[in-house]
């Protein structure tokens, strides 16, 4: 595969994304969770005229639902809350560890602030959730302390994983900030400085994506860009993130209707059939729900699963619901991977007959949206999701989604 150096300019990226057309493609067998393979129309979802706050991944009504369930001692929400509060991220004794320059190489080697940054962001979000459910202002103040420490310090991300690291942390910071800024009345004097950090340190790293990398990178980066755009009320950046997302999702999840092979990733240098097969980790037989990274491992695929759903969830909260358009890809993506996590025999035609399992706590948001709100039958996903509750955190950017999204109708 030929790699293109550097990152396209914002204007060029917008033009290229808008001009995308699907490569000829197609075929496989029936989907694992229900029949039908309509890909649905794809195209950039425009930013709302008026942003909703809190509105990154979880809304005010959703937070109210979770709080009501926890206070009533209802399951699985109470168990999910107890899990969260028992984690290191909920400790009021936590001391932030900000760095001016966070340097992250491949697989976070070297790790110069990478783990500290991700975990402090997760802690800020955890403390924000704890504040909302308990109404104990100590948690809101701790979340603010963590956000303030980083906004006063961090200036840059460097080395080969800079974009992914910025995506991981940059997707979580806005979740925390949205809850604190829009529900805590005790004041946040440095809220503007935090917003400047998001705009100047994180957004430039993520908004153009990484067309030539594995798809989870670009999906995570678009999740971060979208969340930052919501918090900043930046309509142009929101539109940019959704344009990239809407091109990447069909290139990350295969459906029979795509043709005999997957769609080519937009804006990338992958432009031949041989390169495409290599890009899909040498898989040459395609079926509904197969992801670009399935044959790499389910862990990285899980990141893609999470961000596909997270962006759709935030879009729905913002009144620009993309779930109807990605419904078939998401349901098959979830059903295909949970089937094997549940113990199905792996055929020799799939990844040489061997899978690296470990999808992680990534199914609650998509499962709730499709099964509970839209009524889509998802037996494989239900078995996987319900048998592993409460879903906690994978310590990067997915956290406490049984608490926030299990059975949440709002």
HUGIBEL-V898212 format. One record per pair of residues at least 6 apart in sequence whose ideal C-beta (glycine too) atoms are under 8 Angstrom apart, sorted by the first residue. I is the first residue (numbers start at 0). J is the second residue. Records with the same first field share a line. If there is no record, write none. Layout:
I = J / J
This chain:
0 = 211 / 268 / 269 / 274 / 277 / 278
1 = 268 / 274
2 = 211 / 268
3 = 210 / 211 / 267 / 268
6 = 207 / 208 / 209
7 = 15 / 207 / 210 / 266
8 = 207
9 = 206 / 207 / 239
12 = 207 / 208 / 239 / 242 / 243 / 266
13 = 239 / 242
15 = 265 / 266
16 = 43 / 242 / 243 / 245 / 246 / 265 / 266
17 = 43 / 242
19 = 246 / 265 / 266
21 = 249 / 257 / 262
22 = 262 / 263
23 = 258
24 = 257 / 258 / 259 / 260 / 261 / 262
25 = 255 / 256 / 257 / 258 / 259 / 260
26 = 255 / 258 / 259 / 285
27 = 253 / 255 / 284 / 285 / 286 / 287 / 289
28 = 255 / 286 / 287
29 = 287
30 = 36 / 254 / 287 / 288 / 327 / 330 / 331 / 334 / 335
31 = 287 / 288 / 331 / 334 / 335 / 338 / 379
32 = 288 / 330 / 331 / 333 / 334 / 335 / 375 / 376 / 377 / 378 / 379 / 380
33 = 330 / 334 / 375 / 376 / 377
35 = 327
36 = 254 / 255 / 256 / 287 / 327 / 331
37 = 256 / 327
38 = 249 / 254 / 256 / 257 / 327 / 328
39 = 323 / 324 / 325 / 326 / 327 / 328
40 = 324
41 = 245 / 246 / 248 / 249 / 324 / 325
42 = 245
43 = 238 / 241 / 242 / 245
44 = 241 / 245 / 314 / 319 / 321
45 = 238 / 241 / 319
46 = 228 / 234 / 235 / 237 / 238 / 241 / 317 / 319
47 = 317 / 318 / 319
50 = 229 / 232 / 317
51 = 58 / 316 / 317 / 318
52 = 59 / 177 / 180 / 181 / 229
53 = 59 / 62 / 177 / 178 / 180 / 181 / 182
54 = 177 / 229 / 313 / 316 / 317
55 = 173 / 174 / 177 / 225 / 226 / 229 / 230 / 313 / 316
56 = 174 / 226 / 309 / 312 / 313 / 316 / 364 / 403
57 = 174 / 178 / 312 / 316 / 403 / 404
58 = 316 / 409
59 = 181 / 182
60 = 409
61 = 403 / 404 / 407 / 409
62 = 128 / 131 / 132 / 178 / 182 / 403
63 = 409
64 = 407 / 408 / 409
65 = 76 / 80 / 132 / 402 / 403 / 407
66 = 131 / 132
68 = 76 / 77
69 = 76 / 77 / 80 / 132 / 402
70 = 132
75 = 388 / 389 / 401 / 405
76 = 401 / 402 / 405
78 = 388 / 389 / 401
79 = 388 / 389 / 390 / 391 / 399 / 401 / 402 / 405
80 = 132 / 402
82 = 389 / 391 / 399
83 = 89 / 125 / 128 / 129 / 391 / 398 / 399 / 402
84 = 129
86 = 125 / 391 / 392
87 = 93 / 118 / 122
88 = 118 / 121 / 122 / 124 / 125 / 126 / 392 / 398
89 = 122 / 125 / 126 / 129 / 138
90 = 122
91 = 137 / 138 / 141
93 = 119 / 122 / 141 / 145
95 = 119 / 144 / 145 / 148 / 149
96 = 112 / 115 / 119
97 = 112 / 115 / 116 / 119 / 148 / 149 / 151 / 152 / 153
98 = 111 / 112 / 115 / 116 / 152 / 153
99 = 152 / 153 / 154 / 155
100 = 111 / 112 / 153 / 154 / 155 / 156 / 157
101 = 111 / 112 / 113 / 116 / 153 / 155 / 156 / 157 / 161 / 164
102 = 109 / 111 / 112 / 113 / 156 / 157 / 158
103 = 109 / 110 / 111 / 112 / 113 / 156 / 157 / 158 / 159 / 160 / 161 / 163 / 164
104 = 158 / 159 / 160
105 = 159 / 160
106 = 160
107 = 113 / 114 / 160 / 164
109 = 158
113 = 160 / 164
116 = 149 / 153 / 164 / 168
117 = 164 / 167 / 168 / 171 / 394 / 395 / 396
118 = 394
119 = 145 / 148 / 149
120 = 145 / 149 / 167 / 168 / 171 / 172 / 175 / 396
121 = 171 / 392 / 394 / 396 / 398
122 = 141 / 142 / 145
123 = 142 / 145 / 146 / 171 / 172 / 175 / 176
124 = 142 / 171 / 172 / 174 / 175 / 178 / 398
125 = 398 / 399
126 = 138 / 139 / 141 / 142 / 145 / 175
127 = 138 / 139 / 142 / 174 / 175 / 178 / 179
128 = 178 / 399 / 402 / 403
129 = 135 / 138
130 = 136 / 138 / 139 / 142 / 178 / 179 / 182 / 183
131 = 178 / 182
136 = 183 / 185
139 = 179 / 183 / 185
140 = 185
142 = 175 / 178 / 179
143 = 179 / 183 / 187 / 189
145 = 175
146 = 172 / 175 / 176 / 179 / 189 / 193
147 = 189 / 192 / 193
149 = 172 / 196
150 = 189 / 192 / 193 / 195 / 196
151 = 189 / 192
153 = 196 / 200
154 = 200
155 = 200
156 = 162 / 164 / 165 / 200 / 204
161 = 204
162 = 204 / 205 / 209 / 212 / 216 / 220
163 = 209 / 216 / 219 / 220
165 = 200 / 201 / 204 / 205 / 220 / 223
166 = 204 / 205 / 216 / 219 / 220 / 222 / 223 / 396
167 = 219 / 223 / 395 / 396
168 = 201 / 223 / 396
169 = 197 / 201 / 202 / 204 / 205 / 220 / 223 / 224 / 226 / 227
170 = 219 / 222 / 223 / 226 / 306 / 309 / 396
171 = 396 / 398
172 = 193 / 197 / 201 / 226 / 227
173 = 197 / 223 / 226 / 227 / 229 / 230
174 = 226
176 = 190 / 193 / 194 / 197 / 230
177 = 229 / 230
179 = 187
180 = 187 / 190 / 230
187 = 193
194 = 230 / 231
197 = 227 / 230 / 231
198 = 227 / 231 / 233
201 = 223 / 227
202 = 224 / 227 / 228 / 231 / 233 / 236
204 = 220
205 = 220 / 221 / 223 / 224 / 227
206 = 220 / 224 / 236 / 239 / 240
207 = 243
208 = 216 / 217 / 220 / 221 / 243 / 247 / 266
209 = 216 / 217 / 220
210 = 217 / 264 / 265 / 266 / 267 / 268
211 = 264 / 267 / 268 / 269
213 = 291 / 292 / 295 / 299
214 = 247 / 250 / 251 / 264 / 290 / 291 / 292 / 303
215 = 292 / 299 / 300 / 302 / 303 / 306
217 = 243 / 247 / 264
218 = 244 / 247 / 248 / 251 / 302 / 303 / 306 / 307 / 310
219 = 302 / 306 / 396
221 = 240 / 241 / 243 / 244 / 247 / 306 / 310
222 = 306 / 309 / 310 / 313 / 396
224 = 236 / 239 / 240 / 243
225 = 237 / 240 / 241 / 244 / 310 / 313 / 314
226 = 313
227 = 233 / 236
228 = 234 / 236 / 237 / 239 / 240
229 = 237 / 313 / 317
237 = 317
240 = 310
241 = 310 / 314 / 319 / 321
243 = 265
244 = 310
245 = 321
246 = 264 / 265 / 266
247 = 264 / 265
248 = 307 / 325 / 328
249 = 257 / 262 / 328
250 = 261 / 262 / 263 / 264 / 265 / 291
251 = 264 / 290 / 291 / 303 / 307
252 = 288 / 289 / 290 / 291 / 307 / 328 / 329 / 331 / 332
253 = 261 / 285 / 286 / 287 / 288 / 289 / 290
254 = 287 / 288 / 327 / 328 / 331
255 = 286 / 287
257 = 285
259 = 285
260 = 272 / 275 / 276 / 285
261 = 275 / 279 / 285 / 291
263 = 269 / 270 / 275
264 = 278 / 291
268 = 274
269 = 275 / 278
276 = 282 / 283
278 = 291
279 = 291 / 294
280 = 291 / 292 / 293 / 294 / 295 / 350
281 = 294
282 = 289 / 293 / 294 / 349 / 350
284 = 348 / 349
286 = 335 / 349
287 = 331 / 335
288 = 328 / 330 / 331 / 332 / 333 / 334 / 335 / 336
289 = 335 / 349
290 = 300 / 303 / 304 / 332 / 335 / 336
291 = 303
292 = 299 / 300 / 303
293 = 300 / 335 / 336 / 349 / 350 / 354
294 = 349 / 350 / 351 / 354
295 = 355
296 = 355 / 357
297 = 336 / 339 / 340 / 354 / 355 / 356 / 357 / 358 / 359
298 = 355 / 357 / 358 / 359
300 = 336 / 358
301 = 336 / 357 / 358 / 359 / 361 / 393 / 397
302 = 361 / 395 / 397
304 = 332 / 333 / 336 / 358 / 361 / 362 / 365
305 = 359 / 361 / 364 / 396 / 397
307 = 325 / 328 / 329 / 332 / 365
308 = 329 / 361 / 364 / 365 / 368
309 = 364
310 = 321
311 = 320 / 321 / 322 / 325 / 329 / 365 / 368
312 = 364 / 368 / 404
314 = 320 / 321 / 322
315 = 321 / 322 / 368
322 = 329 / 368 / 369 / 373
323 = 373
326 = 369 / 373 / 375
329 = 365 / 368 / 369
330 = 365 / 369 / 375 / 377 / 380
332 = 365
333 = 362 / 365 / 366 / 369 / 377 / 379 / 380
334 = 377 / 378 / 379 / 380
335 = 379
336 = 358
337 = 358 / 362 / 379 / 380 / 382 / 383 / 384
338 = 379
339 = 345 / 354 / 356
340 = 356 / 358 / 383
341 = 379 / 382 / 383
345 = 352 / 353 / 354
346 = 352
358 = 383
359 = 393 / 397
360 = 387 / 390 / 391 / 392 / 393 / 397 / 400 / 401
361 = 390 / 393 / 397 / 400
362 = 380 / 383 / 384 / 390
363 = 384 / 390 / 400 / 401 / 403 / 404 / 405
364 = 400 / 404
365 = 380
366 = 377 / 380 / 381 / 384
367 = 404 / 405 / 406 / 407
369 = 375 / 377
370 = 376 / 377 / 380 / 381
371 = 406 / 407 / 408
372 = 408
384 = 390
388 = 401 / 405
389 = 401 / 402 / 405
390 = 399 / 400 / 401
391 = 398 / 399 / 401
392 = 398 / 399
